Amino acid sequence: MNSIEVILLNFSEIRRRSINLWSGIPLQNLNWRPDKRAFSIIEMIRHVLEGEHLFHKIIQNQGNIGNYKSPWEDLAYLDLKTELDFSKRYRIEFLNMIKELNEADLKTIRIERKEVGQSKNLGDYLNRIAYHESVHTGQMLHYLREANIKRPIIWD
């Protein structure tokens, strides 16, 4: 396996586990939140899906987000299927972008995010994107524990 294949496998495995977790959450619990300032469960799911799209745009613009307008901006929160169906196109575009990369791109393409003082090579940045979803998976597991909702087994 080369680096690109490993990165794609990592994104695939993380998303598979996220969907496994999200799919085990009863519909009536999607609006639960631990406190009034926290994401609800459905908001966190969208945050992960929408965040991947935002990160993709950041990569396409090598760090400059400009006047980004989210495709999710006017979309109502409904259910997991709606969120996954809506994000599917963007997920495919993101993974296709990764598939078009070569090993050298991972080291030579720089993502410069001046607004947050961040300068990373593309390989590092892609791993940070995967980490973002992983962190929210752990956070969601905590949400479910706190809400006394059965937690699906994601460690297969």
N, C-alpha and C positions, 0 to 999 in steps of 0.2 A: 504494500500500500504506500502510495506517495502522500505527501502532506495535504494535498487538496482532497484526496479520498478520505483521509482521517478526519479532516475538518467537516466534510459532508456527513460522515458517519456520526460524528459527535452531535451535529445539529439534528440529525434524524433521531438519534437515541434520546436526546433531551426532549424533543417535541413529542415523541412517542410516549415517554413517561409523563409529560405534562398532560397530554390528552387522556391517558389512563387515569390520572388523578382527577382531572376536571370532570370526566365522564361519570365518576362515582359520586359526584355531589348532587344531592336531590334538588330538583328545580325550585322547590319552595325555600331553599337556603341560599340561592344565588345573590340575594340582596343583603345577606348578613354581613356585618362588619364589626370588628372588635370595639370600635369607638367611633364617634361621629366624624372624626377627622381622617379616618383610615379609608382606604379603598374598600368597597364591598367586594365580595367574591367575584361577581361578574365584571366589575370595574378592573380588578386585578388581571383577570383573564384577558380583557381587551387591552390593558396596558402592555402585557407581554406581546400580544399579536401586533398591536399598533407600533410598539417600540421597535420590533424587528423591521418594519417598513421604514420607520424614521432612520434607523441605523443604516439601512440599505441606501437611502437617499444621501446620508452623510458620506458614505463610501463613494457613491457616484460623483459627489461634488468634492471629494478629497478633504472633507471637513467642514466645508461651508454649507450651512443649512439654509441660509438666505431666508426667503419668505415662505417657508414650508407650510402647506395647508394639508392637514390630515384627511384622507378619504373617509375616516371614521367620524369626522367632526359632527355631522348631522344625523348619524345613525343611532337610533334608539337602542337601549339595552334590552334584549329579549331573552335569549337563551344561548346555550353553548353551540348548538348546531348553527344558528344564525351567525354567531361570531366566527366559527371555523369556516363556514361556507364563504363568508365575505372576505376572509383573509387568505383563502386558498390561492387566488390569483397572485397576490403579492408574495406569498411564500414561494411559489413556483418561480417567479421572477428573481427573487433573492437567491435561491439555490442555483438557478441557471447562471446568474452572475458569477457565483463561486466556481461553477463548473468550467467557465470560460477562462479562469485564471491559470497561470502557470506558476511553477515553484518560485521563480525569480520575482514575480509580482508580490508575493507574500513578504519579501524583504525590501523591495525597492519602492513600492507605492507607499506614500506617507499620508496619513490622515492627520491634518492639522486643525485642531479645534481651538482657535485662539480665545473664544469666549469662555472656555473652561481651562485654558492653559495646558492643553493636551496635545502631544505630538507622538504618534505611534506608527509603527509600520503596520501594513495591512494584516499580516498574520497575527500579530498581537491584538489588533482591533477586533478581528473576527472571533478570537477566543474570548474577549471581553463581552461580546454580544451573546455568545453562548452562556457565559457565566451569569449574565443578567437574568436570563430565563431560569437558570438553575437556582439562583437565589430566590426568585419568586415562587418556585416550586417548594422550596423549604419553608418559605413564609406561609404558603397556602396550607401546607401540612400542619403548621402551628395554628392557623385559623381554624382548621377542622377539629383539632384537638380542643381548642378553647371553646368552640361551639358545641362540643360533644357530638360531632358528626363522624360516623365511621370513616376511617381513612383507608382508601384503596392501597393495596400492596403495589408499590412501584419498583421494588428492588428484586426484579426477577432474574 
